[in-house]
Amino acid sequence: MALKQPLQLTPQLYDYLLSNSLRDDEVLKALRTETASLPLGVMQIAPEQGQLLNLLVKLTGARRCIEVGVFTGYSALCIARALPTDGMLLACDISEEWTSVARRYWQQAGVAERVNLQLAPAIETLDTAIANGEADSYDFAFIDADKTNYQNYYERCLTLLRPGGLIVIDNVLWGGSVADISKQDDDTRALRAIATRIHGDGRVDSSMIPVADGLLLCRKH
């Protein structure tokens, strides 16, 4: 029997999805609009992804989270809003320009105190956290940065997460390029590599889901 295939999201169906799922507000709308006007606005996650991240943080009861790749702060805002008032998001990025936009919206949303933004290469930030004895102390991680370092980010986040913690990795379908053997650029190859690695990684339970550009969920044993 043939496997049931996911629905193709036509514009009409996507509008229906957002209309009957997305719980939006003016801060999120304003941040999406401002980001979309930027030259690299395409890097912003989809609103349904942000809402899913918010729900996953709540479902896991997360208090300590990691984000690798902040950009203008939409995903960080969704995560931080799901945290308790004493929760903390370790946000890793290298751009003062893009994260200055993020800071404005975090402040406006009243979550700025929950975000510990570190402007440095994420590998350095994560290695410092490990060296400081923070292994097994985080609950949730979201990875959405340079694709060629995904395996490095994954390994470090896995070390930092407690058993039962959740890692979410973005862009794993990469607009369909991962399934096109003619696509052999570094980013596409890196995304194939991380998918293959996690599929065979006995340290986690995992599931790849076709939300927006694809999310890979990994629960640490």
MIDRENFI-172236 format. One record per residue (C-alpha): x negated, z negated, y. Coordinates in steps of 0.05 Angstrom, whole numbers, padded with zeros to 5 digits, always signed. Layout:
XZY
...
END
This chain:
+00000+00000+00000
-00027+00019+00068
-00047-00037+00115
-00001-00049+00174
-00035-00025+00237
-00029-00060+00304
+00017-00030+00356
-00012+00018+00407
+00000-00014+00475
+00033+00039+00518
+00038+00022+00593
+00111+00005+00582
+00097-00041+00524
+00039-00074+00561
+00085-00088+00620
+00134-00119+00572
+00079-00162+00542
+00058-00188+00610
+00129-00198+00634
+00148-00240+00574
+00083-00277+00563
+00041-00285+00625
+00052-00348+00666
+00018-00329+00730
+00007-00361+00798
-00018-00341+00866
-00089-00365+00855
-00098-00324+00792
-00065-00263+00823
-00109-00268+00886
-00173-00274+00845
-00154-00214+00801
-00138-00173+00863
-00203-00190+00899
-00245-00178+00836
-00211-00111+00822
-00233-00087+00891
-00307-00100+00875
-00354-00045+00848
-00359-00081+00781
-00287-00104+00779
-00278-00075+00710
-00319-00133+00683
-00260-00181+00696
-00223-00204+00634
-00151-00185+00625
-00098-00236+00647
-00071-00244+00576
-00142-00262+00553
-00147-00315+00607
-00081-00345+00586
-00103-00345+00513
-00168-00380+00531
-00128-00433+00568
-00084-00444+00507
-00143-00447+00458
-00177-00500+00500
-00114-00541+00499
-00103-00530+00424
-00174-00553+00408
-00167-00614+00453
-00232-00592+00486
-00265-00637+00538
-00334-00604+00541
-00338-00528+00545
-00389-00473+00555
-00382-00406+00588
-00436-00353+00584
-00423-00301+00638
-00381-00325+00697
-00375-00263+00742
-00322-00281+00795
-00296-00340+00756
-00229-00319+00727
-00242-00341+00656
-00276-00404+00680
-00215-00420+00722
-00169-00411+00661
-00214-00456+00619
-00224-00510+00672
-00150-00515+00685
-00139-00532+00612
-00189-00589+00613
-00171-00662+00627
-00192-00688+00695
-00256-00716+00666
-00272-00652+00627
-00332-00608+00641
-00347-00534+00636
-00421-00514+00633
-00418-00446+00667
-00479-00400+00659
-00493-00341+00705
-00549-00311+00746
-00511-00282+00805
-00503-00322+00869
-00462-00264+00898
-00409-00261+00844
-00404-00336+00832
-00395-00349+00906
-00327-00315+00897
-00315-00360+00837
-00331-00424+00875
-00279-00408+00928
-00224-00401+00877
-00245-00461+00836
-00241-00502+00899
-00173-00473+00918
-00147-00488+00848
-00173-00560+00850
-00219-00553+00790
-00287-00545+00824
-00309-00615+00801
-00299-00595+00728
-00347-00536+00732
-00422-00547+00725
-00448-00479+00748
-00520-00465+00728
-00552-00404+00762
-00607-00387+00713
-00614-00343+00651
-00563-00371+00602
-00614-00377+00545
-00655-00424+00589
-00593-00465+00607
-00570-00471+00535
-00640-00487+00509
-00645-00542+00561
-00579-00571+00537
-00604-00570+00465
-00671-00602+00486
-00632-00656+00523
-00599-00677+00458
-00531-00644+00470
-00526-00610+00402
-00458-00621+00367
-00427-00647+00432
-00387-00588+00459
-00317-00567+00437
-00309-00496+00460
-00351-00436+00483
-00334-00369+00513
-00387-00313+00511
-00378-00254+00558
-00445-00232+00585
-00501-00182+00570
-00486-00155+00501
-00557-00148+00477
-00564-00224+00480
-00499-00239+00444
-00535-00262+00381
-00580-00309+00421
-00520-00338+00458
-00481-00346+00393
-00536-00384+00358
-00546-00432+00416
-00472-00443+00427
-00464-00456+00352
-00518-00509+00356
-00485-00542+00416
-00415-00542+00387
-00388-00600+00345
-00360-00586+00276
-00291-00558+00287
-00311-00529+00354
-00291-00458+00373
-00331-00399+00400
-00295-00340+00430
-00334-00275+00441
-00308-00219+00486
-00313-00143+00483
-00323-00139+00408
-00282-00074+00404
-00318-00044+00465
-00265+00008+00481
-00268+00033+00409
-00342+00052+00414
-00361+00003+00358
-00324+00047+00308
-00354+00112+00333
-00420+00126+00297
-00441+00175+00352
-00446+00115+00400
-00516+00087+00391
-00531+00055+00459
-00561-00015+00460
-00496-00050+00479
-00454-00018+00425
-00507-00031+00372
-00512-00103+00394
-00437-00112+00388
-00436-00083+00318
-00494-00129+00300
-00459-00193+00323
-00395-00174+00287
-00433-00161+00222
-00473-00225+00229
-00412-00269+00241
-00372-00234+00185
-00426-00258+00136
-00440-00325+00169
-00419-00382+00122
-00426-00433+00178
-00361-00410+00211
-00290-00386+00198
-00277-00324+00240
-00224-00275+00260
-00228-00213+00304
-00165-00199+00343
-00147-00137+00384
-00130-00171+00449
-00152-00129+00509
-00223-00105+00491
-00226-00148+00429
-00240-00222+00418
-00278-00254+00360
-00259-00326+00345
-00309-00369+00306
-00294-00441+00284
-00355-00481+00265
-00353-00516+00198
END
